[in-house]
């Protein structure tokens, strides 16, 4: 019997004073809620979300398969960054459609422009644009291998690529 493997990778670009000072990639966990959502929309006629959004978190938290969207807002253990960046909502994950069993937003990264010095520990993908929102679905999350310090006016560009394979 073949099995399906679904996984993703977050890629980050840290920009300071117009210069890229660091780029890195981190694997993620596609959480149970995201897996159930994918199965439901693909095979069980569940309603699909038109848009997905990228969020970032400020607590030293390692995402778990059982995480849900309420894990990430400020009241959750991950502590979503909400006031530390200028954008009024979570940036949209603007993907270009499925190509070769992958879907990504590399052509249009999610952009975070920081308005204060902040330590960031990771990122997540959810179907709600509301910063700190408690509703919606969580698809995936990733903790950085080490904390990243953002200064006022720093920019963090985030791309996320989700792939599926038969093994």
C-alpha positions in Angstrom: 0.0 0.0 0.0 1.3 3.4 -0.9 1.1 6.2 1.7 0.8 9.9 1.2 3.3 12.2 2.8 2.4 15.9 3.2 4.8 18.4 4.5 6.1 21.9 4.1 9.0 24.3 4.6 9.0 27.9 5.7 11.7 30.1 4.1 12.7 33.4 5.7 14.5 36.5 4.5 15.5 39.1 7.1 16.0 42.6 5.7 17.5 45.5 7.6 18.1 49.0 6.0 17.3 47.6 2.6 19.9 44.8 2.8 19.2 41.1 3.2 21.1 40.2 6.4 20.0 36.6 6.7 18.0 33.9 4.9 17.1 30.5 6.3 14.6 27.7 6.0 12.9 25.6 8.6 10.8 22.5 8.3 7.3 22.5 9.8 4.6 20.3 11.2 1.4 20.0 9.3 -0.9 19.8 12.3 -3.8 17.3 12.7 -6.3 20.1 12.1 -4.6 21.0 8.8 -4.5 17.3 7.7 -8.2 16.8 8.6 -9.0 20.1 6.7 -7.2 18.9 3.6 -9.0 15.5 3.6 -12.3 17.1 4.2 -12.0 19.6 1.4 -10.5 17.2 -1.1 -12.7 14.1 -0.4 -15.7 14.9 1.8 -17.2 18.1 0.3 -16.2 20.3 3.2 -16.0 24.0 2.5 -12.6 25.3 1.3 -11.1 28.5 2.5 -10.5 31.1 -0.2 -7.4 32.5 1.6 -4.7 31.5 4.0 -2.5 33.8 6.1 0.9 33.7 7.8 1.4 34.6 11.4 4.5 34.8 13.6 4.9 34.0 17.3 7.0 35.4 20.1 7.1 32.6 22.8 9.7 29.8 22.9 7.2 27.2 21.8 7.6 24.0 19.8 4.5 23.3 17.6 2.8 20.0 18.2 0.6 17.9 15.9 -2.4 18.5 18.2 -2.1 22.3 18.0 -5.2 24.3 16.8 -5.6 28.0 16.0 -6.1 28.9 19.7 -2.6 27.7 20.5 -1.1 30.8 18.7 -2.9 34.0 19.7 -1.5 36.0 22.6 -3.7 34.0 25.0 -2.2 30.8 23.6 1.1 29.2 24.5 2.9 30.3 21.3 2.0 34.0 21.8 1.3 35.4 18.4 3.0 38.7 17.5 0.1 41.2 16.9 1.3 44.7 17.8 5.0 44.3 17.0 4.5 44.7 13.2 2.8 47.4 11.1 0.5 45.3 8.9 -3.1 45.5 10.1 -3.9 41.8 9.5 -1.9 38.6 9.1 -0.2 38.8 5.7 -1.9 36.8 3.0 -0.3 33.6 1.8 -0.7 34.4 -1.9 0.1 31.1 -3.7 0.1 30.6 -7.4 -1.6 27.2 -7.6 -0.5 23.6 -7.6 2.6 22.8 -9.7 4.3 19.4 -9.5 2.5 18.3 -6.3 3.6 21.6 -4.5 2.0 24.9 -3.7 3.9 28.0 -2.7 3.9 31.8 -2.3 7.5 32.3 -3.5 6.4 34.8 -6.1 4.6 36.9 -3.3 6.1 36.4 0.2 4.2 37.4 3.3 5.8 40.6 4.6 6.2 41.7 8.2 7.4 45.2 8.9 8.5 45.6 12.5 7.6 48.7 14.6 9.6 47.7 17.7 12.5 45.4 18.7 11.0 41.9 18.9 12.2 38.4 19.4 10.5 35.9 17.0 10.5 32.2 17.5 8.5 30.9 14.6 5.6 31.1 12.1 2.3 29.4 11.3 -0.3 29.2 8.5 -4.0 29.8 9.3 -7.1 30.5 7.4 -8.0 33.6 9.4 -6.5 37.1 8.7 -7.3 38.4 12.2 -4.2 39.1 14.3 -4.7 37.2 17.6 -7.9 35.7 16.2 -9.4 32.7 18.0 -11.3 31.2 15.1 -10.4 29.5 11.9 -8.1 26.6 11.1 -4.4 26.0 11.7 -2.7 24.2 8.8 1.0 24.2 9.8 3.6 25.7 12.1 7.3 25.9 12.5 9.7 26.9 15.3 13.0 28.5 14.3 16.2 26.6 15.2 17.2 29.7 17.1 15.4 32.9 18.2 15.5 35.8 15.7 15.8 39.4 16.8 14.0 42.0 14.7 14.7 45.7 15.2 12.4 48.5 14.5 11.9 48.9 10.7 13.3 45.4 10.0 11.4 43.4 7.4 10.8 39.7 7.5 9.7 38.1 4.3 8.2 34.6 4.6 7.4 32.0 2.0 5.8 28.7 2.6 5.8 25.7 0.3 3.5 22.7 0.9 4.1 19.4 -0.9 2.5 16.0 -1.2 4.0 12.8 -2.3 3.1 9.1 -2.6 5.7 6.9 -0.8 
